[in-house]
Amino acid sequence: MRFTITGRNIEVTQGLREAVEDKLGKLDRFFAPATEAVVRLSVQKDIQKIEVTIPVKGHIIRAEESSSDMYVSIDLVEEILERQLKKYKNKLIDKKQSAPSFSEAFLQEEASAEEEIQIVKSKKFAVKPMDPEEACVQMELLGHNFYVFLNADTEEVNVVYKRKGGTYGLIEPEF
């Protein structure tokens, strides 16, 4: 696996670079050698944050973690990525999708039954045309973390969601 490491408000020292490559290098067994991981280290006040994005054919594996120590954040993000990959593996084996991005050894490992994804509830509802701000208000009224709506401007289905820190995000599909 190849790494692209950048820093925002932090100098990426040799020690940090080695820590990232060492810790995230443990994920090598999951990926093909040509896979590239984009790592972004940032500091804001006393918060040391790491964001890792690994694009794999048609999907993105992403994790971020914050703490008061960058080395702790690196350890935590590695655990999150490993957990995500083990869950994702079951889907890969079932659907045989994106497999070229992953190593054969990883795909051959035994899948545990407890990591199986189960959809236990399905809901249908009418989507009403509205602007994103109105959708945020509606989401707050319902007490949800996200809200699906028909964007009145673009006439496409969009999703607004609540982000950490109380801000909002908007997801617009790209076809």
N, C-alpha and C positions, 0 to 999 in steps of 0.2 A: 504494500500500500504506500502511496506517495502522500506527503503532507504539504499543504500550503498554509503557513502560519503567519498571521498578521496581528498587529497590536494596535489598540486604540487607547490613547492616554497611558500607554505602558510601552517600555522598550522590551522587545522580545530578546532576552539575554540567551546566551548559550545554554545556561542551566534550565531555563524555562523550555527552550526548544527540545532539549534532551528529555526533560520530564514528560512533555507531551508525546514525543515520538516513542518513548519507552512505554508509557502507560497505554496509549492508544495503539501502539504496535502490537499489543496483545490481541487486538481485534483482527490482525493479519490472517488468522486461521479462518475467518469468516469470508474474506474477500479474495477476489482474483488479484494478482500482483499489479495490474494496471489501474486499479481503483484509486481515485484521488479523494482525500479528505480535506475539506477546507475548515481550518481552525481559526477562530477569532478570539483573541484575548482582549479584555477591556477592563478598565478601572474607572469607577465613578464613586467619588467620596471614599468610603471605606469598603465598598463592595467590589470584590474581584470576580469577574464573570468570564466564563468560557462558553463559546458556542461552537458546536461541531456540526457540519453539514456534509453528508456523504451522498452524492447523487448516484443512483443506480438505475439503469434502464427503466424509464417511465415513473420512477418513484424517488423520493428524497427521504433519507434517514437523517433525522435531526434531533439534537439534544442540546440543552443549555443548563448551566448550573452556576449558582452564585454562592459565595461565602466570603469570609473575611480574609482568607488565605488562598492564593491562586493554586497552590499545590493540592489543597483539599478539594477545590473546585474541579481540578483535573481528575482526581480520584473518583469523585462523585459522578462526573459526566461519563467516565468509562463504564461504570456500573450500569448507568441508565442505558447506554448504547448496547451493552451486552444483553441486557434484559429485553430490549426492543427487538434485537436481532433474533433471539431465541423464539420470541412470539411470532415474528415475521416468517421464520423458517417454515412453520406449519403451512402457512398460506402458500409459500413458494412451492413446496412439495405437492400440495393439493392441486395447484393451478399450473404448475410448470412455467411460471412467468418470471422474468428477470433473472433466471438462473445463471446466465453467463457472467454476471457481475460477482457471483459468489463462488467460493472454492468448492470443489467436489467433496472434500472431507467434511465440510460443514453441512452440506446437503445430505450426506450419507449418515450423519449422526442420528441416533434414535430420537424421535420426537416424543416428548412426554405428553400424556393425555390432559394434564391439568392446565396446559398452556393453550388449549384449544379455545377458539373464539366462538362464543354462543350469542346469538341475537335472541333475546328473550321477550322483546316487545317491539311491535311495529305500529306506526301511527300514520294516518293519512289526514291531511288538512288542506283547505283551500288557501292558496297564497294570494294576498291582496296587494295591488300596486301601491307603493309608497316610496318615500325617499329614505336614505340611510338613517337620517336623524330621527325620523318618526319610528323607524324599526328599532332603534336603540331605546326609545321611550317605551315602546310596546314590550320589548324584552325585559326592561326594568319592572314594568307593571306585572308581568308574569312571574318575575323572580327567577328567570333562567340565565344561563351563562352565554347562550347564543340564540339567534332568531333567524329563521329562514323567511325570505320575503321576495316579492317581485319588484325589482327596481323600476320605478315609474319612468326614469330617464332613459335607461338602456333596454328596458323590457326583457331583462334576463333575471334568472333566479340568483340572488346574492345571499350571503350570510353575514350578519354582524355578530361580534362576539366580544365578551368582556376580557380585557387583558390584565395582567398583573399591574398593580399600581392604579387601578380604577379607570384606565383609558379604554377606548374601544378600537376594534379592528374590523375591517371590511374585507370579505373574500368575494372576488369577482371571478367567475369561470372564464377560461380561455379555451376556445375551440379551434 
